[in-house]
């Protein structure tokens, strides 16, 4: 069986995502496994709707099995995000292709860029460019241009950047999974609406501002629309970080500077700026504005602040992914799970409590996930729905079956 893998957030699952999964079928995939971020996402933010609802929408929309991309990798830089996703897919033992959206849709070009970034010569060129004081992204692209010429342009596009990181991770892990770049359809990343395809950022903005999804019927899949409205009806959506803004600021103010330093793995003293700004800032945006310089991308600042709030230290993502956790599946997904029990290189968690049979690193990760989910629940629109402990009691969603 040909099994394609997708690393994703589905925040939320929309028609562009459904197109990609359908395109994989047209390319010959007989099953699709997703490694999906949980309740927090790579831009350093809360997912607009909880992970099990998004995973269910993905299975209804063309996926067969959705596994969780664990929190330390889901909320990390593009490099660590990609490595964690590849580790999840490679760990299944059944995925043979890694598919991803791309502005250039040229797999060979992205692989050349990945090989360039892994070379010793590139490391020297990057150091020289970073000394000029620009952002890491700008310095990296200029350094790559010295070796790749026009091919380095792919390092200037958001989906291509992730594609390059996926290719790098496949090389680093010496995985036999084959990369496949698919054209991105519809609106640009962080753009608006383009016919039936809108960017996820545009959809989130509408969901957060309007509260309902009716106006987005042409952008969301019917099942994502149904699931979002069901979550909204019971007070669990839309979820926004602003709901716990004071808690985030309080956590930062309560920390000593040396405690904050543990969350800053950049080696440039960024934590000093956070500590100083945290004494006076009265909003998250005000805090980030005070910390921001041209050297630091806004997403990086948000990721560091989220890590502080959730208590996720950088060293947690330097370890290998310790398990595969199932969020949702259909009948074909059940078959894939059966195959994974024979072929997977990582233990598979179907029931959360099963982690207690695994080694300490896996148990610590699950405890981290549980703590983060409890904090996520405090951002529900209806605080009465925010009781803790749900991470240990929520089993995978089974689409088209009992469970």
N, C-alpha and C positions, 0 to 999 in steps of 0.2 A: 504494500500500500504506500502510495506517495503521500507524504505528510508535510505540509508547509507550516512554518512557524511565523508568528507575528509578535513583535514587541510593541506594546501599545499602552495607552491610558484610557481611551474611550471616555473622555470627559467633556460631554457625554458621547454616546455612540450615535453617529449621524449617517446620512445617506452616502457621504464620501467613504466612510469606513465600510459600509455595506457593499459599495461598488468594488472596493479593493478585495474583499473576501470572495465576491462573485468572480472577479477577474482571476483570482487564484484557481478557482474551479475550471475556468476556461483555459487556463495554462496547464491543466492536468492534475492539479492537487485533488486527492480523494478524501482528504481530511485536513482540518486546520486546528492547530494548537496555538493559543494565545498566552503570552506572558504579560499580564496586565497589572499596572500599578494599583495599589490598594486605595486607601482613603485619602492619601496625600500624593501630590504629583510633583513632577520634575521642576516646574517653575517655582517651587517653594510655596505651594498653596494648598488649600483644602479642596478636594474633589467636590464638584457641585452636587453630587448624589453618591450615596454610599456604594462600596465596591460590589456587594452581592447583586444589587439592582443593575449596575452597569455590566457585570458579568453575564447576568441573565439576558440582558438586551443583546449582548454580543452573540450568545448562542442562538437566540431567536433570529439574529441577523446573518448567520452563516458560519459562525465558529462551531467547533464540536467540543472543545475542551478549553476551559480558561483556568490557567494557573496564576497564582499571585506572584508578581515581582515584589520581593520583600522591601519593606520600608527603607532600610539604609541605602539601597540602590535606587529605588524609585524616586528618592528626593535628592539625588546626587547630581554631579556634573554629567555632561553628555557622555564622557568617557566611562565613568563608573556605572551610569545608567545602562549603557550598552553592554558593558561586561556582565553586569548582573543578569540582564535579559538573555544574553547568549548562554550564560551558565545554566539558567533555568531550562531553556530549550534543548541545549546539548545534554543536560542531565536526564531528559526523558528517555533517551535512547531510541526514539521513534521518529524524530523530526529530521528530514533530509534537506530542507530548503528554508532559508530565512528570507522572507519577503518584506519589503518596506517601501513606503512612498518616497519619491525623489523628484526634485525639480529637473535634473538632467536626465534621469531614467537611463543612465549609462553605467552598468555594473562594472565594466572593465575600468572606466575612468575612476570610479570611486575606489576600486581596489588598488589602482596605481597610487592614488593619494594616500590610502592607508599604509601602503608599503613605504612611501616617502616619509610619513610621520613616524614610522618605526625605525628609521635608519639613523645611524650615528651622525652622519653629516647633517641631518635635519636638526638634531639636538643642538649642535653648535650654532647653526644659523638662527635658531629660535632664541638662544641666549643673547645673541647680538641684537636681535630686534626688540626683545623685551627690555634691554637696557635703555631704549629710547623713551620708555615710560608710557607707552600706549596700552590698550587693553590686550589681554591674552589672545582674543580672537583675531584682532587686527595684526598683531605680531606674528601669529601662526600663519596667517594667509600670506603675508609678505615673505616670510621665511620659505614657505612652500613654493612660492613663485620663482625663487632663485633656482629651484631644482625641477619644477614641473612646468613652468611657463603658464600657458593659458589653462592647462588642466587644473591649476590651483583655484580657479574660479568657483569650483564646487564647494570650497571651504567658506564661501560667503553666503550660502543659502542654508536655511535652518534644517530642512529635511535632508539635504545632501550631507550636512555636517554629521547628523546622526547616522546616515548611511555609511560614511567613512568610519565612524567609530564602531559600527557593527562589523565592518570588514576587518578593522584592526583587532577587535576582540576575537573574531574567528581565527585570525592568524596567530594571535598570542596563545590561544587555547589549543591550537593545532586541531581544530575541529574539522570534521569531514562535511559539515553542513555547508551547502552552497548558497551564496548570496544571490538575491534576485531583486533588482531595482525596478519598481513599477512607477509609471508616471503619476504624479499627483494631479488629481482632477479638481476643478472648481476654484474657489477662492484661495488666495495665497495664505500661508501661515500667518496668523494674527491679522488676517484681512477681514473683509465683510462677507456679504452674500454674493454668490455668482450662480443664478438660476436655482437649480435644486440642490446645489452643493454650496455650503457655507463653511467658513472656518469655525473650528471649535471655540475659539475665543469670542467670536461674534455671537455664537449660540449661548455661551455662558453669560455674556453680558446681558442678553435679552432675558434669560431665565432669572438672573439675579435682580434685574430691574423691574421686570413685569410680574415675576412670581409664578406665572403659568406658562404652558408650552403651546397653547392653541395657535399663537401667531407663527409658530415654527413648524407647522405640519409638513411643509415642503422640505424642511431641512433635517428633521429627526425621523428615524424610522418609526413606523407605527408602534412597535413594541417598546422602544425607548420612550416615546410619547406617553404610552399607557403606564409604564413603570414609573416615570417621573411624576405623573399626576397622582398615582397611587401613593408614592412617597410623600408628595406635598399634602395630600389629604390627611395623612396621619401625623403630619408635623415633622417629617424627617428631611424635607427638601424645600427650597434649595439651601445648601449649606454654604456659608460664607465665613471667612476668617474674621471679618469685622465683628461677628457676634461674640468673639472672645478676645477682642483687641486689648481690653484692660488686663486680662489674664496674661497675655503675651508680654505686655509692657511691665507688669508686676514681676514676672519671672526674670526679666532682664535686670530690673532695678534691684532685685533681691540678691543678685550674684556678685561675688567679688571678682575683681579683674582677672586674677589668676585662674578662677574657675571658668570664666569665659574663654580664656586662652586655649583651653582644651578642645574647643569646638572649631578653632581656626587652623586649618591644615595648609593654608597658603604660604606660610612662612614670611609674610610681609607685614605682620602686625595689624591686620585689619581689626582684630578684636579690640585694640585700643580705641578705635573710632566708635565701635559699637558701645563700649563701656562709657565713654564720655557722652555720646549722644543719648544714651539710655537714662542718664541722670535728669535730663530736662525735657525730652520728647513727650508729648501728650497724645500722639497718634502714631500708628505704624508708618504711615506715609511720611509724616514729619521726621520720624527716626531715620527712615531710609534716605530721605532727601538730605539729611545732615551728614550721613555716612558716604553718600555717593560721590565718586570722582570718575573721571573718564577711564580710569584703569579697571574699574569694577563694574561688570554688567549688573543690571538691576536684579536679574534672576539669581545671580550668585549671592547677592545680599539677602534676598528673600529666603534662599535655601539655608544660609547660615542662621538667620533668625528662627526659622522653623525648626532647625536641628536643636537649637537652644531650648525652644519651648517644649519640644517632644523628648528632649534628653537623649538624642541620637548622636553618639560620638563618632568622629571620622574613622577610627580604627574598626568600627563594626562592619564597614564595607570593604575593608582590606582582606577580610577572611573570605573563603569560598562560601557560596550559597549552600546552606546545610540541608535543605529539604525542598520538596515540591508540594505546595499546598493547593488543593483543588477548590475553586470558587464556584464553578458551574460546569455542566456537561449535558449532553444528550445521549441517545443510545450509542451512537458511534464513539462518543467520548468515553462511554463505559468500556467499549471494546479497546480503545487506546489505553485506558487504565490497566486493563487486563494484560496487554502487551508490555506496558511499562513495568509491571511487577516482575517481568522476566528480563527486561533489557535496561531499565533505568539505572544510572550510576548514583542516584540520590534517592533517599527514602521518600515515599509518597504519603502525604497526610491527607486523608479524607475527613476524618473526624479530628477536630482540634486537640482533643484530649490525648490523641495518639502520640503527641510530641513528648509526652512524659516517658515514653519508652526509648527516646533518642538521646544521644550524648548531650552534655551540658551546653555546647555552643548553640545547638538547635533549640534547647529549652530557653536559653537567654533571648534568642531572637523572638520566639513566640511571646515571651513576657514583654518584650519591647513593643511588639505589634499590639498586644492587649492594652498596654498603657496608652499607646497612641490612639487606639480606637475609642477608649474611654474619654480622651480629650476631644476627639472628633465629635463624639455624641453631644458634648456640651455646646456645640455650635448649631445643633438642630434648631429650627425655628420655634418648635415647642419644647421647652426645656424639660417638660414632664416625660418626654421620650428619651431623655439623655442618661438614663441609668447605666452604670458601668457593668462590665462583665460579659457583654454580648460576644466578644471574640471567642470565648470558650464554649458558647452554646449555639453558635450559628453554623449549621452544616451546609455543604454545597447545595446550590440550586440544581435540581434535575428537571430539565425541560423535556416535556413529552413523556414523563414517567412519574412515579411516586417519589416523594421526598420533600 
